Amino acid sequence: MPPQQHTILCVDDEPVGLHVRRMLLERAGYRVFTALDGPSGLEVFARESITAVVLDFSMPGMTGGEVACSMRAVKPDVPILMLSAYTSLPPEVYNFVDLSMTKGEGAPALLKKLGSLLNGDASH
């Protein structure tokens, strides 16, 4: 499926990083929704036809792990890429996400991992 047929939801409490990620994904041809916190992300996730999620782990109020768990309960087949500044996450988080990466891996890695998620060939 071409990128323009995919709708990506990016959730991150860091506005600058979220804006940069949105621009990167839109330039790659994706339709992008953004949310600055977990509850807002869950609202967009429930309301829109989301193809994949790029989710920050460390957010105030509701961690990315909690958000991913809630998303799985609503739409279990939507792939989730956990993005974090941390190199290791709590082990239980991996039960709710399809792939993870650190923010330091950069834009090319994000596009590559998102592409493999959408093609169904991703693994931790």
C-alpha positions as CSV (number, residue, x, y, z in Angstrom):
1,M,0.0,0.0,0.0
2,P,1.5,3.4,-0.9
3,P,2.3,5.8,1.9
4,Q,-0.6,8.2,1.0
5,Q,-3.0,5.5,1.8
6,H,-1.7,5.2,5.4
7,T,-2.8,7.3,8.3
8,I,-0.2,7.6,11.1
9,L,-0.9,8.8,14.6
10,C,2.1,10.3,16.4
11,V,1.7,10.8,20.2
12,D,4.5,12.7,22.1
13,D,4.4,15.4,24.8
14,E,7.4,17.2,23.2
15,P,5.9,19.6,20.7
16,V,9.1,20.3,18.7
17,G,9.8,16.6,18.2
18,L,6.2,15.9,17.3
19,H,6.2,18.7,14.7
20,V,9.5,17.4,13.1
21,R,8.1,13.9,13.0
22,R,4.9,15.1,11.4
23,M,6.8,17.0,8.7
24,L,9.0,14.0,8.0
25,L,6.1,11.6,7.7
26,E,4.0,14.0,5.6
27,R,7.0,14.5,3.2
28,A,7.2,10.7,2.9
29,G,3.6,10.7,1.8
30,Y,1.8,9.7,4.9
31,R,-1.4,11.3,6.3
32,V,-0.6,12.3,9.9
33,F,-2.5,13.1,13.1
34,T,-0.7,14.2,16.2
35,A,-1.5,14.3,19.9
36,L,0.4,15.9,22.8
37,D,-0.6,13.4,25.5
38,G,-2.0,9.9,26.0
39,P,-5.7,10.8,26.5
40,S,-5.8,13.0,23.4
41,G,-4.0,10.3,21.4
42,L,-6.6,7.7,22.5
43,E,-9.4,10.1,21.4
44,V,-7.9,10.4,17.9
45,F,-7.2,6.7,17.8
46,A,-10.8,5.9,18.5
47,R,-12.2,8.5,16.2
48,E,-10.0,8.1,13.1
49,S,-9.1,5.3,10.8
50,I,-5.4,4.9,11.9
51,T,-3.1,2.6,10.1
52,A,-0.2,2.7,12.5
53,V,0.9,4.6,15.7
54,V,4.3,6.2,16.6
55,L,4.1,6.5,20.4
56,D,6.5,8.2,22.8
57,F,7.1,6.2,26.0
58,S,7.8,8.9,28.6
59,M,4.9,11.2,28.9
60,P,3.3,12.8,32.0
61,G,0.0,11.4,33.3
62,M,-0.1,8.3,31.1
63,T,3.0,6.5,29.8
64,G,3.3,5.2,26.3
65,G,2.9,1.7,27.7
66,E,-0.4,2.5,29.2
67,V,-1.5,4.2,26.0
68,A,-0.5,1.2,23.9
69,C,-2.3,-1.2,26.3
70,S,-5.5,0.9,25.9
71,M,-5.1,1.1,22.1
72,R,-4.7,-2.7,21.9
73,A,-8.0,-3.1,23.7
74,V,-9.8,-0.9,21.1
75,K,-8.1,-1.8,17.8
76,P,-5.8,-4.8,18.4
77,D,-4.6,-5.1,14.8
78,V,-3.2,-1.5,14.5
79,P,0.7,-1.7,14.7
80,I,2.4,0.4,17.3
81,L,6.0,1.7,17.2
82,M,7.2,2.8,20.6
83,L,9.7,5.7,20.4
84,S,11.8,6.5,23.4
85,A,14.8,8.5,24.6
86,Y,15.5,5.5,26.9
87,T,17.5,2.5,25.6
88,S,15.5,0.0,27.6
89,L,11.8,0.0,28.5
90,P,9.9,-2.0,31.1
91,P,9.6,-5.6,29.8
92,E,5.8,-5.6,29.9
93,V,5.7,-2.7,27.4
94,Y,6.8,-5.1,24.7
95,N,3.5,-7.0,25.1
96,F,1.6,-4.1,23.6
97,V,3.9,-2.8,20.9
98,D,5.1,-4.3,17.6
99,L,8.4,-2.5,17.4
100,S,10.5,-0.1,19.5
101,M,13.3,2.3,18.7
102,T,15.2,5.1,20.4
103,K,14.8,8.7,19.4
104,G,18.5,8.9,18.7
105,E,18.3,6.4,15.8
106,G,17.0,9.2,13.6
107,A,14.7,9.9,10.7
108,P,15.9,7.2,8.2
109,A,15.5,4.5,10.9
110,L,12.0,5.8,11.8
111,L,10.9,5.6,8.2
112,K,12.4,2.2,7.7
113,K,10.9,0.7,10.8
114,L,7.5,2.3,10.1
115,G,7.6,0.9,6.6
116,S,8.4,-2.6,7.9
117,L,5.5,-2.3,10.4
118,L,3.1,-1.4,7.7
119,N,4.3,-4.2,5.5
120,G,3.8,-6.7,8.3
121,D,7.4,-7.8,8.6
122,A,8.4,-6.1,11.8
123,S,9.7,-7.8,14.9
124,H,11.2,-6.4,18.2
